[in-house]
Amino acid sequence: MVFYFAMLIIQPTTFESEITMTINYSQPAHLDKPALAALQALEKELGTTLVAYEEPEIAELTDEQLKKIQSLEECLGSTVIAYKQ
């Protein structure tokens, strides 16, 4: 099972504990009949429920927007990924 998501971890210096926020940008996939049949066959074989998700699209950024994200990454000490809405 494949899930696509972005995780942002914020570690503010004014708080004693770590704040973790998970943002799920996934949408269930739109499957045609053959794809759905393949998914259902594998579910039966594995004896589990499977969910197919669409892969999110990465946002196209200007140089200025990218610099702002890079500055935020430096402050956070984390990787930030920009997805299309």
Contacts in CASP RR format, 6 or more apart in sequence:
PFRMAT RR
TARGET T0000
AUTHOR 0000-0000-0000
METHOD contacts of the structure
MODEL  1
MVFYFAMLIIQPTTFESEITMTINYSQPAHLDKPALAALQALEKELGTTL
VAYEEPEIAELTDEQLKKIQSLEECLGSTVIAYKQ
1 48 0 8 1.000
1 50 0 8 1.000
1 51 0 8 1.000
2 52 0 8 1.000
2 53 0 8 1.000
3 24 0 8 1.000
3 26 0 8 1.000
3 53 0 8 1.000
4 25 0 8 1.000
4 26 0 8 1.000
4 53 0 8 1.000
4 54 0 8 1.000
4 55 0 8 1.000
4 56 0 8 1.000
5 22 0 8 1.000
5 23 0 8 1.000
5 24 0 8 1.000
5 25 0 8 1.000
5 26 0 8 1.000
6 23 0 8 1.000
6 24 0 8 1.000
6 25 0 8 1.000
6 56 0 8 1.000
6 81 0 8 1.000
6 83 0 8 1.000
7 20 0 8 1.000
7 21 0 8 1.000
7 22 0 8 1.000
7 23 0 8 1.000
8 21 0 8 1.000
8 22 0 8 1.000
8 23 0 8 1.000
8 76 0 8 1.000
8 78 0 8 1.000
8 80 0 8 1.000
9 18 0 8 1.000
9 19 0 8 1.000
9 20 0 8 1.000
9 21 0 8 1.000
9 76 0 8 1.000
9 78 0 8 1.000
10 18 0 8 1.000
10 19 0 8 1.000
10 20 0 8 1.000
10 21 0 8 1.000
10 76 0 8 1.000
10 78 0 8 1.000
11 18 0 8 1.000
11 19 0 8 1.000
11 76 0 8 1.000
11 77 0 8 1.000
12 19 0 8 1.000
25 56 0 8 1.000
25 83 0 8 1.000
26 53 0 8 1.000
26 54 0 8 1.000
26 56 0 8 1.000
27 53 0 8 1.000
27 54 0 8 1.000
28 51 0 8 1.000
28 52 0 8 1.000
28 53 0 8 1.000
28 54 0 8 1.000
29 35 0 8 1.000
29 52 0 8 1.000
29 53 0 8 1.000
29 54 0 8 1.000
30 54 0 8 1.000
31 39 0 8 1.000
31 52 0 8 1.000
35 52 0 8 1.000
39 50 0 8 1.000
39 52 0 8 1.000
42 50 0 8 1.000
43 49 0 8 1.000
43 50 0 8 1.000
56 83 0 8 1.000
56 84 0 8 1.000
57 83 0 8 1.000
57 84 0 8 1.000
58 81 0 8 1.000
58 82 0 8 1.000
58 83 0 8 1.000
58 84 0 8 1.000
59 82 0 8 1.000
59 83 0 8 1.000
59 84 0 8 1.000
60 84 0 8 1.000
61 69 0 8 1.000
61 82 0 8 1.000
65 82 0 8 1.000
69 80 0 8 1.000
69 82 0 8 1.000
72 80 0 8 1.000
73 79 0 8 1.000
73 80 0 8 1.000
END
